[in-house]
């Protein structure tokens, strides 16, 4: 059985220490009493250090929202893998909001370089894949998402591929209040994401890799997604930046 994983992506919210610390104080102990799930908070870089200290003896892990592939150099404003690894266990890579604006630094090839760098530094990459509305409506989801998965895993060993987490996020559902139907998300994750991994590394690896759903996930719909056999958790945006995140996690676990 794959252990469910729920990741809170705070995006560009709660970036002041007092805001972040205040929320973590309210949710840390209730979340610690929810068994059978791996929890990851991905706050802005500005509060990673203070939250790392707060969560040092907690079951809640920390993740970064992105990173560069180079460990040092003239990359103004970037954060290196070693900087992330000093504070975090996870890193989100290839989120569609970054792919849309990041140019060559967020291309499929760049995401692959970041995946390899993350693994080399002992980080677990959470690799985001997903299609926009036009591709979805044109029936291009399978080809597009499959190509993203292949590109992200290029050059990896079987062991490295097995250490990755994927998040399927249909772009048209992110922050819109619209979500894919649980059945449609389950089908894409099973046939396309997991199927592509199986083509590359075999059924055993594909069956072990955890794949989340993301895109307007809320406490009201999380149970429907978690009831699907191919969906192993959620990458949660807006619904993760308040105390309601505790109820979302409880409902996710109950649905398994």
ZIGISUL-V396535 format. One record per residue. N is the residue number from 0. RES is the residue in three letters. PHI is phi in whole degrees, 0 to 359 (NA if undefined). OMEGA is omega in radians with two decimals (NA if undefined). NEAR is the number of other C-alpha atoms within 10 Angstrom. Layout:
# ZIGISUL-V396535
((N,RES,PHI,OMEGA,NEAR) (N,RES,PHI,OMEGA,NEAR))
This chain:
# ZIGISUL-V396535
((0,UNK,NA,3.08,6) (1,UNK,280,-3.13,14) (2,UNK,285,3.12,13) (3,UNK,300,3.12,20) (4,UNK,225,3.11,22) (5,UNK,246,-3.08,23) (6,UNK,244,3.10,27) (7,UNK,264,3.09,21) (8,UNK,261,-3.09,23) (9,UNK,284,3.14,21) (10,UNK,53,-3.08,18) (11,UNK,259,3.11,10) (12,UNK,234,3.06,13) (13,UNK,55,-3.10,19) (14,UNK,274,3.07,17) (15,UNK,268,-3.04,11) (16,UNK,304,-3.08,14) (17,UNK,294,3.11,12) (18,UNK,292,-3.09,12) (19,UNK,295,-3.14,21) (20,UNK,297,3.14,16) (21,UNK,300,3.13,11) (22,UNK,291,-3.12,14) (23,UNK,298,3.08,19) (24,UNK,300,-3.10,12) (25,UNK,280,-3.05,13) (26,UNK,254,-3.01,15) (27,UNK,300,-3.06,17) (28,UNK,287,3.06,14) (29,UNK,300,3.12,13) (30,UNK,292,3.13,20) (31,UNK,295,3.14,14) (32,UNK,265,3.10,10) (33,UNK,262,-3.06,15) (34,UNK,276,2.94,10) (35,UNK,76,-3.13,12) (36,UNK,214,3.03,22) (37,UNK,262,-3.07,16) (38,UNK,243,-3.13,19) (39,UNK,226,3.02,22) (40,UNK,257,3.10,24) (41,UNK,240,-3.13,25) (42,UNK,274,3.02,23) (43,UNK,299,-3.14,20) (44,UNK,302,-3.03,16) (45,UNK,296,-3.09,13) (46,UNK,241,-3.12,18) (47,UNK,300,-3.07,22) (48,UNK,295,-3.11,15) (49,UNK,292,3.12,14) (50,UNK,286,3.07,19) (51,UNK,300,3.11,18) (52,UNK,291,-3.14,11) (53,UNK,297,-3.01,14) (54,UNK,260,-3.04,15) (55,UNK,305,-3.12,12) (56,UNK,253,-3.12,9) (57,UNK,260,3.05,13) (58,UNK,281,-3.13,16) (59,UNK,277,-3.14,18) (60,UNK,266,3.09,20) (61,UNK,250,3.04,24) (62,UNK,221,3.03,28) (63,UNK,263,-3.09,27) (64,UNK,273,3.06,22) (65,UNK,184,3.01,25) (66,UNK,193,3.01,23) (67,UNK,272,3.10,24) (68,UNK,272,-3.14,21) (69,UNK,274,-3.12,16) (70,UNK,276,3.11,15) (71,UNK,196,3.07,13) (72,UNK,133,-3.07,8) (73,UNK,277,-3.10,7) (74,UNK,235,-3.05,11) (75,UNK,305,3.08,6) (76,UNK,85,-3.12,7) (77,UNK,271,3.11,15) (78,UNK,235,-3.01,18) (79,UNK,275,3.09,20) (80,UNK,300,-3.13,26) (81,UNK,292,3.07,21) (82,UNK,296,3.12,13) (83,UNK,294,-3.07,25) (84,UNK,295,3.11,18) (85,UNK,292,-3.06,12) (86,UNK,238,-2.92,19) (87,UNK,234,2.98,23) (88,UNK,252,-3.06,18) (89,UNK,232,3.01,27) (90,UNK,210,3.06,26) (91,UNK,280,-3.13,25) (92,UNK,230,3.06,28) (93,UNK,75,3.10,31) (94,UNK,300,-3.03,21) (95,UNK,299,3.11,19) (96,UNK,295,3.09,12) (97,UNK,275,3.11,15) (98,UNK,301,-3.08,18) (99,UNK,289,-3.03,12) (100,UNK,237,-2.98,10) (101,UNK,270,3.12,12) (102,UNK,60,-3.07,10) (103,UNK,294,3.12,11) (104,UNK,286,3.11,17) (105,UNK,231,3.06,22) (106,UNK,291,3.08,18) (107,UNK,303,3.14,20) (108,UNK,295,3.12,15) (109,UNK,293,3.10,19) (110,UNK,299,3.10,27) (111,UNK,298,3.11,25) (112,UNK,297,3.11,21) (113,UNK,293,3.11,28) (114,UNK,301,-3.13,30) (115,UNK,297,3.13,21) (116,UNK,293,3.12,21) (117,UNK,300,-3.13,28) (118,UNK,297,3.13,18) (119,UNK,296,-3.14,13) (120,UNK,259,3.07,16) (121,UNK,78,3.11,15) (122,UNK,271,3.02,23) (123,UNK,262,3.12,21) (124,UNK,281,2.99,26) (125,UNK,256,-2.97,28) (126,UNK,266,-3.10,25) (127,UNK,268,3.06,27) (128,UNK,223,3.12,25) (129,UNK,165,-3.07,28) (130,UNK,254,3.07,22) (131,UNK,273,-3.06,17) (132,UNK,297,-3.10,15) (133,UNK,298,3.13,11) (134,UNK,292,3.12,18) (135,UNK,298,-3.11,16) (136,UNK,291,3.12,10) (137,UNK,273,3.14,8) (138,UNK,74,-3.07,11) (139,UNK,258,-3.07,15) (140,UNK,303,-3.04,20) (141,UNK,299,-3.11,19) (142,UNK,294,-3.09,12) (143,UNK,290,-3.11,17) (144,UNK,293,3.10,24) (145,UNK,300,3.11,22) (146,UNK,294,3.10,16) (147,UNK,297,3.14,23) (148,UNK,296,3.13,24) (149,UNK,301,-3.12,17) (150,UNK,296,-3.10,17) (151,UNK,296,-3.05,25) (152,UNK,263,-3.10,24) (153,UNK,301,3.08,16) (154,UNK,82,-3.13,13) (155,UNK,275,3.00,16) (156,UNK,278,3.09,11) (157,UNK,302,-3.13,15) (158,UNK,297,-3.14,10) (159,UNK,295,3.13,16) (160,UNK,300,-3.13,24) (161,UNK,291,3.14,18) (162,UNK,271,-3.10,17) (163,UNK,275,2.96,21) (164,UNK,241,3.07,21) (165,UNK,248,3.02,23) (166,UNK,232,3.05,28) (167,UNK,272,-3.13,25) (168,UNK,233,3.02,26) (169,UNK,300,-3.00,26) (170,UNK,302,-3.09,22) (171,UNK,291,-3.14,20) (172,UNK,257,-3.03,19) (173,UNK,283,3.06,21) (174,UNK,69,-3.08,15) (175,UNK,258,-3.02,10) (176,UNK,85,3.06,11) (177,UNK,263,3.05,12) (178,UNK,232,3.02,21) (179,UNK,296,3.05,19) (180,UNK,293,3.12,12) (181,UNK,305,-3.13,18) (182,UNK,294,3.13,15) (183,UNK,293,3.11,10) (184,UNK,297,3.12,21) (185,UNK,299,-3.14,25) (186,UNK,295,3.14,18) (187,UNK,296,3.14,20) (188,UNK,295,-3.10,26) (189,UNK,289,-3.04,18) (190,UNK,280,-3.01,15) (191,UNK,264,-3.10,20) (192,UNK,291,-3.10,28) (193,UNK,291,3.12,26) (194,UNK,296,3.10,19) (195,UNK,293,3.09,23) (196,UNK,299,3.11,24) (197,UNK,297,3.10,16) (198,UNK,300,-3.07,11) (199,UNK,276,-2.95,19) (200,UNK,230,3.10,18) (201,UNK,101,-3.06,14) (202,UNK,295,-3.11,14) (203,UNK,296,3.12,12) (204,UNK,294,-3.13,19) (205,UNK,299,3.14,21) (206,UNK,284,-3.11,18) (207,UNK,262,-3.10,17) (208,UNK,291,3.12,20) (209,UNK,275,3.14,23) (210,UNK,233,3.14,30) (211,UNK,266,2.90,29) (212,UNK,251,3.04,29) (213,UNK,218,3.13,30) (214,UNK,134,-3.12,25) (215,UNK,56,3.05,23) (216,UNK,282,3.13,26) (217,UNK,225,3.05,22) (218,UNK,296,-3.12,17) (219,UNK,282,-3.10,10) (220,UNK,245,-3.06,16) (221,UNK,300,-3.10,24) (222,UNK,297,-3.14,21) (223,UNK,295,3.11,14) (224,UNK,287,-3.09,26) (225,UNK,291,3.10,24) (226,UNK,285,-3.14,19) (227,UNK,282,-3.01,17) (228,UNK,292,-3.10,13) (229,UNK,268,-3.05,24) (230,UNK,262,-3.00,24) (231,UNK,254,-3.13,28) (232,UNK,157,-3.07,30) (233,UNK,213,2.93,26) (234,UNK,258,-2.93,25) (235,UNK,252,3.12,26) (236,UNK,263,-3.03,20) (237,UNK,304,-3.11,18) (238,UNK,286,-3.12,19) (239,UNK,259,-3.01,24) (240,UNK,258,3.06,20) (241,UNK,207,-3.11,14) (242,UNK,291,3.06,15) (243,UNK,298,3.10,13) (244,UNK,299,3.13,19) (245,UNK,297,3.14,21) (246,UNK,294,3.08,15) (247,UNK,302,-3.14,22) (248,UNK,296,3.13,26) (249,UNK,300,-3.14,19) (250,UNK,291,3.10,18) (251,UNK,297,-3.11,25) (252,UNK,292,-3.13,21) (253,UNK,298,-3.10,14) (254,UNK,285,3.13,14) (255,UNK,274,NA,17))
